[in-house]
């Protein structure tokens, strides 16, 4: 059974597209409706999850998901981001030519 994340409506943009966000995994998209539909992924989030967007979740949305074998809507906490490298790691990265902080890497 696939995990379903529920997308939340964020705002209607000046372009007429709607912005949606997944609080479980951070996925963000803009969606323009007919007559010129367009989906733009701003942040992919968990690409293995099925994302559904509902203005007000109800029993019909859950029943439809189960009907198509998608399983119950689940909110799964996003894992924490890995820590940023410390000063020693940053020096080593600079020595091998990786510019972590956006400044000049070591020559």
N, CA, C and O atoms as a GROMACS GRO file, in nm:
protein
  428
    1UNK      N    1   0.084  -0.118   0.000
    1UNK     CA    2   0.000   0.000   0.000
    1UNK      C    3   0.089   0.124   0.000
    1UNK      O    4   0.183   0.133   0.079
    2UNK      N    5   0.061   0.219  -0.087
    2UNK     CA    6   0.142   0.341  -0.096
    2UNK      C    7   0.098   0.442   0.009
    2UNK      O    8  -0.018   0.446   0.048
    3UNK      N    9   0.192   0.522   0.052
    3UNK     CA   10   0.163   0.629   0.149
    3UNK      C   11   0.108   0.748   0.074
    3UNK      O   12   0.158   0.786  -0.031
    4UNK      N   13   0.004   0.807   0.130
    4UNK     CA   14  -0.056   0.927   0.072
    4UNK      C   15  -0.030   1.043   0.167
    4UNK      O   16  -0.056   1.034   0.287
    5UNK      N   17   0.020   1.151   0.111
    5UNK     CA   18   0.036   1.275   0.187
    5UNK      C   19  -0.068   1.373   0.137
    5UNK      O   20  -0.096   1.381   0.018
    6UNK      N   21  -0.123   1.446   0.229
    6UNK     CA   22  -0.225   1.544   0.195
    6UNK      C   23  -0.163   1.681   0.173
    6UNK      O   24  -0.100   1.738   0.263
    7UNK      N   25  -0.180   1.734   0.054
    7UNK     CA   26  -0.130   1.868   0.021
    7UNK      C   27  -0.229   1.971   0.077
    7UNK      O   28  -0.350   1.951   0.074
    8UNK      N   29  -0.175   2.080   0.126
    8UNK     CA   30  -0.256   2.190   0.179
    8UNK      C   31  -0.250   2.308   0.083
    8UNK      O   32  -0.143   2.342   0.032
    9UNK      N   33  -0.365   2.369   0.058
    9UNK     CA   34  -0.371   2.489  -0.025
    9UNK      C   35  -0.304   2.602   0.051
    9UNK      O   36  -0.334   2.627   0.167
   10UNK      N   37  -0.210   2.673  -0.017
   10UNK     CA   38  -0.137   2.782   0.047
   10UNK      C   39  -0.194   2.917   0.004
   10UNK      O   40  -0.229   2.999   0.088
   11UNK      N   41  -0.202   2.939  -0.128
   11UNK     CA   42  -0.247   3.070  -0.176
   11UNK      C   43  -0.275   3.064  -0.325
   11UNK      O   44  -0.226   2.976  -0.396
   12UNK      N   45  -0.354   3.160  -0.372
   12UNK     CA   46  -0.371   3.182  -0.515
   12UNK      C   47  -0.271   3.289  -0.554
   12UNK      O   48  -0.272   3.398  -0.497
   13UNK      N   49  -0.186   3.258  -0.651
   13UNK     CA   50  -0.081   3.349  -0.694
   13UNK      C   51  -0.135   3.451  -0.795
   13UNK      O   52  -0.242   3.431  -0.852
   14UNK      N   53  -0.061   3.558  -0.815
   14UNK     CA   54  -0.103   3.662  -0.909
   14UNK      C   55  -0.120   3.606  -1.050
   14UNK      O   56  -0.200   3.657  -1.129
   15UNK      N   57  -0.044   3.501  -1.082
   15UNK     CA   58  -0.054   3.438  -1.215
   15UNK      C   59  -0.183   3.361  -1.234
   15UNK      O   60  -0.215   3.320  -1.346
   16UNK      N   61  -0.258   3.340  -1.125
   16UNK     CA   62  -0.380   3.260  -1.132
   16UNK      C   63  -0.358   3.116  -1.090
   16UNK      O   64  -0.454   3.042  -1.071
   17UNK      N   65  -0.231   3.075  -1.074
   17UNK     CA   66  -0.201   2.939  -1.029
   17UNK      C   67  -0.221   2.931  -0.878
   17UNK      O   68  -0.212   3.030  -0.806
   18UNK      N   69  -0.249   2.808  -0.831
   18UNK     CA   70  -0.262   2.783  -0.688
   18UNK      C   71  -0.132   2.722  -0.637
   18UNK      O   72  -0.073   2.638  -0.704
   19UNK      N   73  -0.088   2.764  -0.519
   19UNK     CA   74   0.029   2.701  -0.456
   19UNK      C   75  -0.020   2.603  -0.351
   19UNK      O   76  -0.106   2.635  -0.270
   20UNK      N   77   0.038   2.481  -0.353
   20UNK     CA   78   0.005   2.375  -0.259
   20UNK      C   79   0.132   2.330  -0.190
   20UNK      O   80   0.240   2.332  -0.251
   21UNK      N   81   0.122   2.289  -0.064
   21UNK     CA   82   0.237   2.246   0.013
   21UNK      C   83   0.201   2.122   0.094
   21UNK      O   84   0.089   2.109   0.143
   22UNK      N   85   0.298   2.030   0.109
   22UNK     CA   86   0.279   1.910   0.191
   22UNK      C   87   0.350   1.930   0.324
   22UNK      O   88   0.473   1.937   0.327
   23UNK      N   89   0.276   1.940   0.434
   23UNK     CA   90   0.341   1.961   0.563
   23UNK      C   91   0.420   1.839   0.610
   23UNK      O   92   0.507   1.852   0.696
   24UNK      N   93   0.394   1.720   0.554
   24UNK     CA   94   0.464   1.600   0.597
   24UNK      C   95   0.604   1.589   0.539
   24UNK      O   96   0.697   1.546   0.607
   25UNK      N   97   0.620   1.628   0.411
   25UNK     CA   98   0.752   1.607   0.348
   25UNK      C   99   0.809   1.731   0.282
   25UNK      O  100   0.921   1.727   0.230
   26UNK      N  101   0.736   1.841   0.282
   26UNK     CA  102   0.790   1.965   0.226
   26UNK      C  103   0.766   1.984   0.077
   26UNK      O  104   0.812   2.084   0.022
   27UNK      N  105   0.696   1.892   0.010
   27UNK     CA  106   0.668   1.908  -0.133
   27UNK      C  107   0.589   2.037  -0.153
   27UNK      O  108   0.495   2.066  -0.080
   28UNK      N  109   0.629   2.115  -0.255
   28UNK     CA  110   0.557   2.238  -0.290
   28UNK      C  111   0.538   2.241  -0.440
   28UNK      O  112   0.632   2.216  -0.516
   29UNK      N  113   0.417   2.273  -0.482
   29UNK     CA  114   0.387   2.282  -0.625
   29UNK      C  115   0.297   2.402  -0.650
   29UNK      O  116   0.230   2.453  -0.561
   30UNK      N  117   0.299   2.447  -0.777
   30UNK     CA  118   0.197   2.540  -0.823
   30UNK      C  119   0.116   2.466  -0.928
   30UNK      O  120   0.170   2.388  -1.006
   31UNK      N  121  -0.012   2.492  -0.929
   31UNK     CA  122  -0.104   2.424  -1.019
   31UNK      C  123  -0.194   2.528  -1.085
   31UNK      O  124  -0.269   2.599  -1.019
   32UNK      N  125  -0.185   2.533  -1.217
   32UNK     CA  126  -0.274   2.621  -1.292
   32UNK      C  127  -0.386   2.533  -1.349
   32UNK      O  128  -0.358   2.425  -1.402
   33UNK      N  129  -0.508   2.577  -1.339
   33UNK     CA  130  -0.624   2.499  -1.383
   33UNK      C  131  -0.655   2.526  -1.530
   33UNK      O  132  -0.590   2.608  -1.594
   34UNK      N  133  -0.755   2.457  -1.580
   34UNK     CA  134  -0.800   2.475  -1.718
   34UNK      C  135  -0.835   2.621  -1.742
   34UNK      O  136  -0.879   2.687  -1.648
   35UNK      N  137  -0.819   2.674  -1.859
   35UNK     CA  138  -0.800   2.607  -1.987
   35UNK      C  139  -0.655   2.578  -2.022
   35UNK      O  140  -0.630   2.508  -2.120
   36UNK      N  141  -0.559   2.630  -1.946
   36UNK     CA  142  -0.417   2.604  -1.974
   36UNK      C  143  -0.354   2.542  -1.850
   36UNK      O  144  -0.279   2.609  -1.778
   37UNK      N  145  -0.382   2.412  -1.823
   37UNK     CA  146  -0.331   2.351  -1.701
   37UNK      C  147  -0.179   2.339  -1.702
   37UNK      O  148  -0.118   2.315  -1.806
   38UNK      N  149  -0.121   2.357  -1.585
   38UNK     CA  150   0.024   2.348  -1.572
   38UNK      C  151   0.058   2.314  -1.427
   38UNK      O  152   0.003   2.371  -1.334
   39UNK      N  153   0.151   2.219  -1.409
   39UNK     CA  154   0.200   2.183  -1.277
   39UNK      C  155   0.348   2.215  -1.272
   39UNK      O  156   0.425   2.169  -1.357
   40UNK      N  157   0.390   2.293  -1.173
   40UNK     CA  158   0.531   2.326  -1.153
   40UNK      C  159   0.572   2.279  -1.014
   40UNK      O  160   0.511   2.320  -0.915
   41UNK      N  161   0.673   2.194  -1.006
   41UNK     CA  162   0.722   2.144  -0.879
   41UNK      C  163   0.828   2.241  -0.828
   41UNK      O  164   0.931   2.261  -0.892
   42UNK      N  165   0.802   2.301  -0.712
   42UNK     CA  166   0.896   2.396  -0.651
   42UNK      C  167   0.994   2.324  -0.559
   42UNK      O  168   1.111   2.360  -0.552
   43UNK      N  169   0.946   2.222  -0.489
   43UNK     CA  170   1.028   2.138  -0.401
   43UNK      C  171   0.971   1.997  -0.410
   43UNK      O  172   0.853   1.978  -0.378
   44UNK      N  173   1.050   1.896  -0.451
   44UNK     CA  174   0.993   1.764  -0.475
   44UNK      C  175   0.947   1.690  -0.350
   44UNK      O  176   0.857   1.607  -0.359
   45UNK      N  177   1.005   1.719  -0.234
   45UNK     CA  178   0.964   1.647  -0.114
   45UNK      C  179   0.985   1.497  -0.130
   45UNK      O  180   1.083   1.455  -0.192
   46UNK      N  181   0.894   1.417  -0.076
   46UNK     CA  182   0.903   1.270  -0.084
   46UNK      C  183   0.838   1.226  -0.214
   46UNK      O  184   0.715   1.220  -0.225
   47UNK      N  185   0.921   1.194  -0.313
   47UNK     CA  186   0.869   1.156  -0.444
   47UNK      C  187   0.813   1.015  -0.447
   47UNK      O  188   0.749   0.977  -0.545
   48UNK      N  189   0.835   0.937  -0.342
   48UNK     CA  190   0.779   0.801  -0.339
   48UNK      C  191   0.635   0.802  -0.287
   48UNK      O  192   0.564   0.702  -0.302
   49UNK      N  193   0.592   0.911  -0.226
   49UNK     CA  194   0.456   0.921  -0.173
   49UNK      C  195   0.361   0.971  -0.281
   49UNK      O  196   0.400   1.041  -0.374
   50UNK      N  197   0.234   0.933  -0.266
   50UNK     CA  198   0.129   0.987  -0.351
   50UNK      C  199   0.076   1.112  -0.280
   50UNK      O  200   0.044   1.107  -0.162
   51UNK      N  201   0.069   1.222  -0.353
   51UNK     CA  202   0.020   1.346  -0.294
   51UNK      C  203  -0.118   1.379  -0.349
   51UNK      O  204  -0.141   1.375  -0.470
   52UNK      N  205  -0.210   1.412  -0.258
   52UNK     CA  206  -0.344   1.452  -0.297
   52UNK      C  207  -0.372   1.588  -0.236
   52UNK      O  208  -0.326   1.620  -0.127
   53UNK      N  209  -0.447   1.667  -0.307
   53UNK     CA  210  -0.482   1.799  -0.257
   53UNK      C  211  -0.632   1.810  -0.240
   53UNK      O  212  -0.708   1.791  -0.335
   54UNK      N  213  -0.672   1.842  -0.121
   54UNK     CA  214  -0.813   1.863  -0.093
   54UNK      C  215  -0.828   1.991  -0.012
   54UNK      O  216  -0.751   2.017   0.081
   55UNK      N  217  -0.926   2.069  -0.049
   55UNK     CA  218  -0.949   2.194   0.024
   55UNK      C  219  -0.995   2.162   0.166
   55UNK      O  220  -0.941   2.217   0.263
   56UNK      N  221  -1.094   2.074   0.180
   56UNK     CA  222  -1.141   2.031   0.311
   56UNK      C  223  -1.150   1.879   0.311
   56UNK      O  224  -1.243   1.824   0.251
   57UNK      N  225  -1.056   1.809   0.376
   57UNK     CA  226  -1.059   1.663   0.373
   57UNK      C  227  -1.186   1.609   0.437
   57UNK      O  228  -1.235   1.661   0.537
   58UNK      N  229  -1.238   1.503   0.377
   58UNK     CA  230  -1.358   1.440   0.431
   58UNK      C  231  -1.355   1.291   0.401
   58UNK      O  232  -1.257   1.241   0.345
   59UNK      N  233  -1.458   1.222   0.437
   59UNK     CA  234  -1.466   1.077   0.418
   59UNK      C  235  -1.461   1.041   0.269
   59UNK      O  236  -1.410   0.934   0.235
   60UNK      N  237  -1.513   1.128   0.180
   60UNK     CA  238  -1.510   1.098   0.037
   60UNK      C  239  -1.367   1.089  -0.016
   60UNK      O  240  -1.337   1.002  -0.098
   61UNK      N  241  -1.279   1.178   0.030
   61UNK     CA  242  -1.139   1.174  -0.016
   61UNK      C  243  -1.070   1.047   0.030
   61UNK      O  244  -0.997   0.985  -0.047
   62UNK      N  245  -1.094   1.007   0.154
   62UNK     CA  246  -1.034   0.885   0.207
   62UNK      C  247  -1.089   0.763   0.133
   62UNK      O  248  -1.013   0.673   0.098
   63UNK      N  249  -1.220   0.761   0.110
   63UNK     CA  250  -1.281   0.647   0.039
   63UNK      C  251  -1.228   0.637  -0.104
   63UNK      O  252  -1.203   0.527  -0.153
   64UNK      N  253  -1.210   0.751  -0.171
   64UNK     CA  254  -1.159   0.749  -0.308
   64UNK      C  255  -1.015   0.697  -0.310
   64UNK      O  256  -0.980   0.620  -0.399
   65UNK      N  257  -0.934   0.738  -0.214
   65UNK     CA  258  -0.796   0.690  -0.208
   65UNK      C  259  -0.791   0.540  -0.189
   65UNK      O  260  -0.715   0.470  -0.256
   66UNK      N  261  -0.873   0.490  -0.097
   66UNK     CA  262  -0.876   0.346  -0.071
   66UNK      C  263  -0.930   0.268  -0.191
   66UNK      O  264  -0.884   0.158  -0.219
   67UNK      N  265  -1.026   0.326  -0.261
   67UNK     CA  266  -1.084   0.260  -0.379
   67UNK      C  267  -0.978   0.231  -0.484
   67UNK      O  268  -0.982   0.128  -0.551
   68UNK      N  269  -0.882   0.323  -0.498
   68UNK     CA  270  -0.778   0.307  -0.598
   68UNK      C  271  -0.650   0.246  -0.541
   68UNK      O  272  -0.545   0.250  -0.605
   69UNK      N  273  -0.659   0.190  -0.421
   69UNK     CA  274  -0.547   0.118  -0.363
   69UNK      C  275  -0.435   0.205  -0.312
   69UNK      O  276  -0.320   0.160  -0.303
   70UNK      N  277  -0.465   0.329  -0.279
   70UNK     CA  278  -0.361   0.421  -0.235
   70UNK      C  279  -0.343   0.422  -0.084
   70UNK      O  280  -0.246   0.478  -0.034
   71UNK      N  281  -0.436   0.361  -0.012
   71UNK     CA  282  -0.422   0.353   0.134
   71UNK      C  283  -0.472   0.478   0.203
   71UNK      O  284  -0.514   0.574   0.137
   72UNK      N  285  -0.466   0.478   0.335
   72UNK     CA  286  -0.515   0.593   0.411
   72UNK      C  287  -0.422   0.713   0.401
   72UNK      O  288  -0.302   0.698   0.378
   73UNK      N  289  -0.478   0.831   0.418
   73UNK     CA  290  -0.397   0.952   0.422
   73UNK      C  291  -0.315   0.949   0.550
   73UNK      O  292  -0.370   0.931   0.659
   74UNK      N  293  -0.185   0.965   0.537
   74UNK     CA  294  -0.097   0.961   0.653
   74UNK      C  295  -0.006   1.083   0.652
   74UNK      O  296   0.044   1.123   0.547
   75UNK      N  297   0.014   1.139   0.766
   75UNK     CA  298   0.110   1.247   0.782
   75UNK      C  299   0.232   1.188   0.850
   75UNK      O  300   0.227   1.152   0.968
   76UNK      N  301   0.342   1.178   0.776
   76UNK     CA  302   0.464   1.119   0.828
   76UNK      C  303   0.563   1.232   0.852
   76UNK      O  304   0.589   1.313   0.763
   77UNK      N  305   0.620   1.239   0.973
   77UNK     CA  306   0.713   1.348   1.002
   77UNK      C  307   0.833   1.345   0.908
   77UNK      O  308   0.884   1.238   0.874
   78UNK      N  309   0.878   1.462   0.868
   78UNK     CA  310   0.996   1.474   0.782
   78UNK      C  311   1.121   1.453   0.868
   78UNK      O  312   1.131   1.508   0.978
   79UNK      N  313   1.216   1.373   0.818
   79UNK     CA  314   1.338   1.353   0.897
   79UNK      C  315   1.415   1.484   0.910
   79UNK      O  316   1.407   1.569   0.822
   80UNK      N  317   1.491   1.499   1.018
   80UNK     CA  318   1.567   1.623   1.035
   80UNK      C  319   1.676   1.634   0.929
   80UNK      O  320   1.727   1.533   0.879
   81UNK      N  321   1.711   1.756   0.895
   81UNK     CA  322   1.820   1.780   0.801
   81UNK      C  323   1.952   1.742   0.865
   81UNK      O  324   1.968   1.757   0.987
   82UNK      N  325   2.047   1.693   0.786
   82UNK     CA  326   2.178   1.662   0.844
   82UNK      C  327   2.246   1.791   0.890
   82UNK      O  328   2.220   1.898   0.835
   83UNK      N  329   2.330   1.780   0.991
   83UNK     CA  330   2.395   1.902   1.041
   83UNK      C  331   2.492   1.959   0.938
   83UNK      O  332   2.549   1.885   0.857
   84UNK      N  333   2.510   2.089   0.941
   84UNK     CA  334   2.607   2.155   0.853
   84UNK      C  335   2.747   2.115   0.898
   84UNK      O  336   2.768   2.086   1.016
   85UNK      N  337   2.843   2.114   0.807
   85UNK     CA  338   2.979   2.077   0.845
   85UNK      C  339   3.039   2.177   0.943
   85UNK      O  340   3.011   2.297   0.936
   86UNK      N  341   3.121   2.128   1.034
   86UNK     CA  342   3.188   2.216   1.130
   86UNK      C  343   3.310   2.281   1.062
   86UNK      O  344   3.336   2.258   0.943
   87UNK      N  345   3.384   2.362   1.137
   87UNK     CA  346   3.497   2.439   1.080
   87UNK      C  347   3.602   2.346   1.019
   87UNK      O  348   3.655   2.376   0.912
   88UNK      N  349   3.634   2.236   1.086
   88UNK     CA  350   3.736   2.144   1.033
   88UNK      C  351   3.688   2.082   0.901
   88UNK      O  352   3.766   2.070   0.806
   89UNK      N  353   3.561   2.043   0.896
   89UNK     CA  354   3.508   1.986   0.773
   89UNK      C  355   3.507   2.090   0.661
   89UNK      O  356   3.535   2.057   0.546
   90UNK      N  357   3.475   2.214   0.695
   90UNK     CA  358   3.472   2.320   0.593
   90UNK      C  359   3.613   2.346   0.538
   90UNK      O  360   3.629   2.370   0.418
   91UNK      N  361   3.713   2.342   0.626
   91UNK     CA  362   3.852   2.359   0.578
   91UNK      C  363   3.888   2.246   0.482
   91UNK      O  364   3.945   2.270   0.375
   92UNK      N  365   3.853   2.122   0.520
   92UNK     CA  366   3.883   2.007   0.434
   92UNK      C  367   3.810   2.020   0.300
   92UNK      O  368   3.868   1.993   0.195
   93UNK      N  369   3.683   2.060   0.303
   93UNK     CA  370   3.608   2.080   0.179
   93UNK      C  371   3.675   2.186   0.092
   93UNK      O  372   3.687   2.168  -0.029
   94UNK      N  373   3.719   2.296   0.155
   94UNK     CA  374   3.786   2.402   0.079
   94UNK      C  375   3.916   2.351   0.018
   94UNK      O  376   3.952   2.387  -0.094
   95UNK      N  377   3.988   2.266   0.093
   95UNK     CA  378   4.115   2.211   0.043
   95UNK      C  379   4.095   2.126  -0.082
   95UNK      O  380   4.182   2.121  -0.169
   96UNK      N  381   3.982   2.060  -0.092
   96UNK     CA  382   3.958   1.975  -0.210
   96UNK      C  383   3.873   2.048  -0.315
   96UNK      O  384   3.826   1.988  -0.411
   97UNK      N  385   3.855   2.181  -0.294
   97UNK     CA  386   3.791   2.264  -0.396
   97UNK      C  387   3.641   2.274  -0.387
   97UNK      O  388   3.577   2.319  -0.483
   98UNK      N  389   3.581   2.234  -0.275
   98UNK     CA  390   3.436   2.246  -0.259
   98UNK      C  391   3.406   2.369  -0.177
   98UNK      O  392   3.453   2.384  -0.064
   99UNK      N  393   3.327   2.458  -0.236
   99UNK     CA  394   3.294   2.588  -0.176
   99UNK      C  395   3.161   2.575  -0.101
   99UNK      O  396   3.056   2.594  -0.161
  100UNK      N  397   3.164   2.544   0.027
  100UNK     CA  398   3.042   2.518   0.104
  100UNK      C  399   2.968   2.648   0.136
  100UNK      O  400   2.845   2.652   0.128
  101UNK      N  401   3.041   2.753   0.171
  101UNK     CA  402   2.978   2.875   0.221
  101UNK      C  403   2.949   2.981   0.116
  101UNK      O  404   2.894   3.086   0.150
  102UNK      N  405   2.984   2.957  -0.009
  102UNK     CA  406   2.957   3.056  -0.111
  102UNK      C  407   3.070   3.154  -0.130
  102UNK      O  408   3.061   3.242  -0.216
  103UNK      N  409   3.177   3.143  -0.053
  103UNK     CA  410   3.294   3.228  -0.069
  103UNK      C  411   3.394   3.158  -0.161
  103UNK      O  412   3.359   3.065  -0.232
  104UNK      N  413   3.517   3.204  -0.157
  104UNK     CA  414   3.621   3.142  -0.239
  104UNK      C  415   3.674   3.017  -0.170
  104UNK      O  416   3.704   3.018  -0.051
  105UNK      N  417   3.684   2.909  -0.247
  105UNK     CA  418   3.745   2.785  -0.196
  105UNK      C  419   3.895   2.805  -0.189
  105UNK      O  420   3.951   2.890  -0.258
  106UNK      N  421   3.960   2.725  -0.105
  106UNK     CA  422   4.107   2.734  -0.093
  106UNK      C  423   4.173   2.705  -0.226
  106UNK      O  424   4.128   2.619  -0.302
  107UNK      N  425   4.278   2.777  -0.254
  107UNK     CA  426   4.349   2.757  -0.380
  107UNK      C  427   4.447   2.643  -0.370
  107UNK      O  428   4.516   2.612  -0.468
   0.00000   0.00000   0.00000
